[in-house]
Amino acid sequence: MNDTLDRWIQRVTLATMVALAATLLAVGVSLYASRSEALPPAAQATQGVP
């Protein structure tokens, strides 16, 4: 294969992996936020107490 095509494929692959990482991070944050909103107030008050 030619070097230009290899570089193009590497760039597309990198962009895809970065987009996937950003998507997974966003899903994780939204799930974490929805879980903390779903906890009752008593559970939130004791959550930070060791």
MIFI-496639 format. One record per residue (C-alpha): residue number from 1; residue in one letter; x negated, y negated, z. Coordinates in steps of 0.05 Angstrom, whole numbers. Each point is the difference from the previous one (the first is absolute). Example, Ala and Ser with C-alpha at 12.3 -4.5 7.8 and 13.67 -1.06 7.14 Angstrom:
1_A_-246_90_156;
2_S_-27_-69_-13;
END
This chain:
1_M_0_0_0;
2_N_-22_-70_-9;
3_D_-24_-43_59;
4_T_52_-54_-11;
5_L_57_50_6;
6_D_-32_31_62;
7_R_-3_-69_33;
8_W_72_-15_-19;
9_I_22_67_30;
10_Q_-39_-15_64;
11_R_32_-69_6;
12_V_70_27_-10;
13_T_-13_55_50;
14_L_-27_-49_51;
15_A_59_-47_-9;
16_T_48_59_8;
17_M_-33_23_64;
18_V_0_-71_29;
19_A_74_-7_-17;
20_L_15_67_32;
21_A_-38_-19_63;
22_A_38_-66_4;
23_T_66_37_-10;
24_L_-16_50_55;
25_L_-21_-56_46;
26_A_65_-38_-13;
27_V_42_63_13;
28_G_-38_14_64;
29_V_10_-71_25;
30_S_74_0_-17;
31_L_10_67_35;
32_Y_-39_-24_61;
33_A_41_-64_2;
34_S_66_36_-7;
35_R_-20_49_56;
36_S_-17_-57_48;
37_E_66_-35_-16;
38_A_38_65_13;
39_L_-28_9_71;
40_P_45_-22_56;
41_P_-24_-61_40;
42_A_-20_43_60;
43_A_-45_42_-43;
44_Q_-32_-62_-30;
45_A_-14_-29_68;
46_T_-37_63_24;
47_Q_-35_14_-66;
48_G_-62_-41_17;
49_V_-5_24_73;
50_P_-52_55_10;
END
